[in-house]
Each structure stands twice: as C-alpha cells, then as structure tokens.
Amino acid sequence: MNAKRTSFGRPGIILEEEDVIRLLRVEIKKDGSQSAFARRVSVERTNVNAMLSGRIPVSKVIANAIGLRRTFTPK
C-alpha cells in the first residue's frame, strides 16, 4: 500500500526504545562506565541504570546526549 504524501514533516529513521537503549550502551562503553557517562552528561547514574533496565523511559537529556531527539509519529 502506498503511503499518502503530506506537505509537512520530513523523512527519517524511526527508532524503538530498545534501539535507543542499544545506542546508549555504545555511548556508555565509550566512556568506560555508567558513572563516567552520567558525569559527562550531568545526570544521576541511578537514572542511567534505570533507563538501561527499562524501569524508566529514556529521558530527553539522555536522547540529546547520544545525538537523538524525540519526535512524534502517527500510529
């Protein structure tokens, strides 16, 4: 089925929460630890850990830190 084109918005890659968690894990590995990453982006390490385990959603601050931004998509 062809999707209807609109005159607003722009094409992009859609990432699910688990994709974002994978990217977060890569960034943490680059910094060496959850603590080092948390210090670099000025967030609590416990929040980083909660995001990794799925207890809380990835925050806007973390999304920005790994080069992402939140957007809205149709259902």
Secondary structure, DSSP 8 states (H G I E B T S, - for coil): ------SSS-------HHHHHHHHHHHHHHHSSHHHHHHHHT--HHHHHHHHTTSS---HHHHHHTT--------
